[in-house]
């Protein structure tokens, strides 16, 4: 009986770990070289170390792709980081505000000049 209870407790304790969300990725804003808006859902962040991160905006950001003046983001107050699911962007023409989604590092992506 005790063995069964210990086994059950171990299984229940490990269960949340199996469904844990991936760790949040934060980019240091001063290391961002440039961005490339692919569509109203996707922004690529090109870093000065040649790595590339994709951010998919949950639900999209209407007008992002066609905004002629681009977008503005601000690091988390008190830091220089742009973090997954914590930072908003503002479209410079219309003022629409959208929340960034999760960052994903992309392997072997060619830089845009």
Backbone as a ProteinNet text record, in pm:
[ID]
protein_1_A
[PRIMARY]
XXXXXXXXXXXXXXXXXXXXXXXXXXXXXXXXXXXXXXXXXXXXXXXXXXXXXXXXXXXXXXXXXXXXXXXXXXXXXXXXXXXXXXXXXXXXXXXXXXXXXXXXXXXXXXXXX
[TERTIARY]
82.3	0	86.8	188	275.9	351.8	395.7	465.6	377.1	251.6	157.1	137.1	124.9	107.6	231.3	350.1	473	484.3	450.7	454.6	356.3	235.2	134.1	179.8	238.6	287.6	397.6	486.8	595.1	539.4	441.2	381.9	312.1	235.9	166.3	262.6	372.1	470.4	539.7	560.4	628.9	534.9	405.4	309.4	315.4	320.8	327.4	452.4	560.3	683.1	667.3	588.3	569.7	493.2	410.3	329.3	377.1	494.5	545.8	572.3	544.3	568.6	719.1	762.1	903.8	944.4	1070.7	1114.3	1098.3	1069.2	1052.7	1187.9	1188.9	1311.1	1305.8	1414.1	1425.7	1541.9	1519.9	1624.7	1668.9	1799.2	1849.4	1829.7	1758.7	1720.4	1841.4	1950.6	2067.2	2140.3	2102.5	2163.5	2079.3	1963.5	1878.9	1934.7	1972.8	2027.4	1913.9	1815.3	1699.1	1588.6	1470.9	1356.7	1302.5	1225.7	1161.8	1020	921	780.6	741.1	703.2	665.9	518.7	433.2	289.1	231.8	101.2	39.6	55.6	118.4	138.1	284.7	376.4	513.9	616.5	707.5	820.6	948	1047.8	1178.9	1269.6	1341.2	1436.4	1576.8	1653.2	1789.6	1884	1968.1	2056.8	2195.7	2272.2	2406.2	2501.6	2467.3	2552.1	2510	2421.8	2372.1	2265.6	2221.9	2110.4	1980.5	1876.3	1746.5	1639.2	1548.1	1436.5	1306.1	1211.2	1078.1	983.1	896.3	791.5	659.5	569.6	436.5	339.2	271.5	178.4	46.6	5.7	-120.9	-238.3	-313.2	-427.5	-389.9	-262.1	-216.3	-222.6	-174.7	-172.4	-217.3	-346.1	-400.2	-322.7	-275.6	-203.1	-52.5	-1.4	142.9	222.7	185.1	261.2	263.4	154.3	143.1	171.3	204.5	230.1	358.2	346.8	462.2	563.7	520.6	611.2	661.1	627.5	679.6	613.4	688.7	636.2	741.8	697.2	785.3	764.2	871.6	860.6	947.1	915.8	994.1	1031.8	1156.4	1197.8	1116.8	1120.3	1055	1114.9	1031.7	1085.7	1190.5	1301.8	1409.8	1506.7	1485.8	1577.7	1596	1671.7	1688.9	1639.2	1542.5	1499.4	1361	1348.5	1221.2	1191.9	1090.6	1065.1	937.1	938	820.7	698.2	587.4	456.7	448.8	544.9	544.8	552.7	580.1	605	503.1	460.1	369.7	446.4	390.7	441.8	330	368.3	271.7	299.4	196.5	212.1	222.5	323.9	353.3	253.7	183.5	87.6	-47.8	-102.1	-237.7	-242	-129.8	-129.2	-184.8	-211.2	-262.8	-156.2	-200	-108.1	-134.4	-27.7	-37.4	66.7	32.2	124.1	206.7	339.2	425.6	395.5	418.7	401.9	535.8	551.1	674.1	781.6	905.7	1020.3	1068.4	1108.8	1166	1292.5	1403.6	1528.2	1521.7	1555.3	1552.8	1692.4	1705.3	1837.1	1869.1	1992.4	2045.6	1959.7	1927.1	1851.9	1949.5	1937.7	2025.8	1981.5	2078.4	2050.4	2001	1917.8	1875.2	1972.4	2023.9	2119.8	2059.9
-119.8	0	126.4	129.9	246.2	261.2	149	154.2	212.9	171.1	221	371.8	420.2	562.8	641.5	588.2	656.1	664.9	555.3	554.3	656.4	659.1	753.4	897.3	924.2	1059.3	1099.2	1006.3	1036.7	1065.5	988.4	1009.9	1144.4	1177.4	1305.7	1422.8	1408.1	1515.8	1538.9	1434.1	1446.9	1491.9	1474.6	1506.6	1652.3	1751.1	1888.8	1917.4	1849.6	1872	1829.2	1728.2	1679.3	1779.9	1861.4	1956.7	2099.9	2118.8	2254.2	2323.9	2451.8	2531.3	2549.6	2566.6	2591.9	2722.7	2734.5	2857.7	2977.8	3091	3214	3258.7	3299.4	3350.3	3502.2	3563.1	3708.9	3750.5	3852.7	3907.8	4040.9	4062.9	4192.6	4290.1	4398.8	4489.5	4548.6	4571.7	4631.3	4531.3	4403.1	4301.6	4272.9	4339.8	4323.5	4412.4	4349.1	4422.7	4485.2	4402.8	4451.3	4347.8	4388.1	4297.1	4287.6	4183.2	4163.5	4113.3	4192.3	4153.7	4066.6	3943	3849.6	3861.5	3880.1	3895.5	3956.1	3958.4	4019	3935.3	3819.9	3730.8	3711.5	3732.9	3687.7	3799.1	3809.4	3901.6	3820.8	3840	3780.3	3885.4	3846.3	3934.4	3883.8	3965.5	3931.5	3994.3	3910.9	3955.6	3986.8	4067.2	4102.3	3983.5	3875.3	3755.1	3659.8	3706.4	3633.3	3529.5	3519.1	3429.8	3500.7	3420.1	3473.6	3410.5	3495.2	3449.3	3487.5	3393.7	3418.8	3443.8	3542.8	3566.8	3562.6	3476.5	3465.4	3531.2	3633.6	3709.9	3634.7	3596.5	3523.8	3606.7	3551.2	3622.4	3725.3	3744.7	3839.2	3983.5	4072.1	4215.9	4285.5	4318.7	4375	4499	4492.7	4604.9	4599.7	4503.8	4496.3	4488.4	4401.9	4380.3	4503.7	4578.8	4691.5	4826.8	4830.7	4959.1	5018.9	5131.1	5192.7	5250.8	5280.7	5339.8	5237.3	5110.1	5005.6	4999.9	4947.2	4932	4971.3	4996.2	5033.6	4934.7	4894.9	4811.7	4875.4	4843.8	4895.3	4778.5	4773.6	4666.1	4669.3	4559.3	4551.4	4660.1	4737.8	4845.1	4793.1	4866.3	4827.4	4726.9	4691.2	4597	4641.2	4563	4591	4472	4398	4272.9	4281	4209.6	4187.9	4039.5	4009	3870	3814.7	3683.8	3613.2	3644	3673.5	3688.6	3799.4	3890.8	3994.8	4136.5	4151.9	4284	4310.7	4436.1	4475	4557	4558.2	4645.6	4744	4858.5	4961.1	4994.8	4981.8	5018.8	5170.1	5217.8	5361	5445.2	5386.9	5464.4	5471.3	5355	5349.3	5348.7	5321.8	5315.9	5186.5	5088.3	4959.3	4893.8	4836.3	4770.6	4620.1	4542.3	4396.6	4335.2	4223.5	4154.8	4051.4	4055	3954.2	3817.8	3714.8	3577.6	3521	3390.7	3322.5	3340.6	3357.1	3360	3218.1	3192.7	3063.6	3090.4	3030.7	3048	2961.4	3020.4	2948.1	2902.3	2778.5	2729.4	2768.8	2808.2	2829.3	2918.1	3036	3130.7	3233.8	3260.8	3359.1	3499.5	3585.7	3724	3802.3	3899.2	3994.3	4111.1	4158.5	4270.3	4395.3
0	0	0	86.6	93.4	-37.8	-93.2	-221.4	-330.9	-329.8	-428.7	-411.2	-289.2	-263.3	-304.7	-276.2	-315.9	-467.8	-535	-681.1	-738.6	-684.9	-730.7	-708.1	-592.5	-563	-660	-694.5	-787.4	-927.2	-969.3	-1101	-1106.6	-1002.6	-1000.2	-993.5	-923.2	-913.4	-1047.2	-1122.9	-1251.8	-1363.4	-1347.5	-1453	-1497.8	-1406.9	-1455.7	-1538.7	-1511.9	-1587.7	-1732.5	-1757.4	-1892.6	-1978.1	-1916.1	-1991	-1974.1	-1919.1	-1895.2	-2028.6	-2033.4	-2154.4	-2173.5	-2298.5	-2321.3	-2254	-2216.5	-2149.9	-2242.6	-2182.1	-2257.9	-2312.8	-2438.8	-2500.5	-2495.5	-2451.9	-2449.5	-2538.6	-2619.5	-2705.8	-2648.6	-2643.9	-2600.6	-2716.9	-2691	-2799.2	-2872.2	-2802	-2867.7	-2956.9	-2951.2	-3036.8	-3161.8	-3173.4	-3291.9	-3402.5	-3514.5	-3629.5	-3710.8	-3747.3	-3821.2	-3813.7	-3862.3	-3863.9	-4005.6	-4030.8	-4160.5	-4134.4	-4173.7	-4156.5	-4274.6	-4247.7	-4353.8	-4390.7	-4289.8	-4309.9	-4182.3	-4169.4	-4051.6	-3924.7	-3936.3	-3821.9	-3783.6	-3875.5	-3857.6	-3876.4	-3777.6	-3786.6	-3764.2	-3849.9	-3829.7	-3767.2	-3662.4	-3594.8	-3628.1	-3700.2	-3738.8	-3636.7	-3577.7	-3471.2	-3526.6	-3452.6	-3499.5	-3501.3	-3430.1	-3433.2	-3545.5	-3636.4	-3753.4	-3720.7	-3596.3	-3565.8	-3603.9	-3626.4	-3666.6	-3579	-3530.6	-3448.2	-3516.2	-3513.5	-3568.8	-3452.6	-3469.6	-3371.4	-3445.5	-3399.6	-3457.3	-3360.8	-3407.7	-3324.9	-3316.4	-3194.8	-3179.6	-3232.5	-3324.6	-3380.5	-3486.4	-3509.5	-3609.9	-3562.9	-3647.5	-3619.6	-3748	-3757.5	-3882	-3928.8	-4051.7	-4110.6	-4093.3	-4019.1	-3993.3	-4122.8	-4212	-4336.1	-4424.9	-4424.5	-4517	-4454.7	-4325.7	-4260.6	-4316.6	-4386.4	-4453.3	-4355.2	-4234.8	-4135.9	-4034.7	-4054.3	-3967.5	-3830.7	-3734.4	-3599.6	-3498.7	-3377.4	-3267.3	-3154.5	-3090.7	-2970.7	-2863.8	-2741.8	-2629.5	-2540.5	-2497.6	-2406.9	-2277.6	-2206	-2075.4	-1987.5	-1919.1	-1833.7	-1735.4	-1727.7	-1637.8	-1697.6	-1824.5	-1890.2	-2035	-2108.7	-2251	-2332.1	-2277.7	-2339.3	-2402.8	-2514.4	-2581.8	-2558.4	-2479.2	-2438.2	-2500.1	-2522.6	-2573.8	-2489.1	-2556.1	-2492.5	-2387.4	-2381.1	-2278.8	-2333.7	-2461.8	-2518.1	-2628.5	-2639.4	-2747.4	-2850.8	-2970.5	-3075.2	-3109.8	-3163.7	-3204.6	-3350	-3433.2	-3573.7	-3581.7	-3650	-3650.8	-3729.9	-3825.7	-3903	-3833.8	-3796.7	-3741.3	-3588.6	-3523.6	-3377.9	-3321.2	-3405.3	-3358.2	-3270.6	-3158.8	-3065.6	-3068.4	-3081.7	-3088.7	-2995.8	-2935.7	-2845.2	-2921.1	-2898.6	-2960.1	-2900.9	-2979.8	-2933.2	-2890.1	-2905.6	-2866.7	-2973.6	-2928.3	-3018.9	-3043.1	-3166.3	-3203.9	-3284	-3239.8	-3316.5	-3440.6	-3553.4	-3680.7	-3717	-3759.2	-3800.5	-3944.4	-3968.5	-4102.7	-4192.9	-4146.5	-4229.2	-4284.8	-4416	-4478.5	-4438.9	-4415.1	-4378.2	-4498.8	-4470.2	-4572.2	-4565.1	-4677.8	-4672.8	-4611.3
[MASK]
+++++++++++++++++++++++++++++++++++++++++++++++++++++++++++++++++++++++++++++++++++++++++++++++++++++++++++++++++

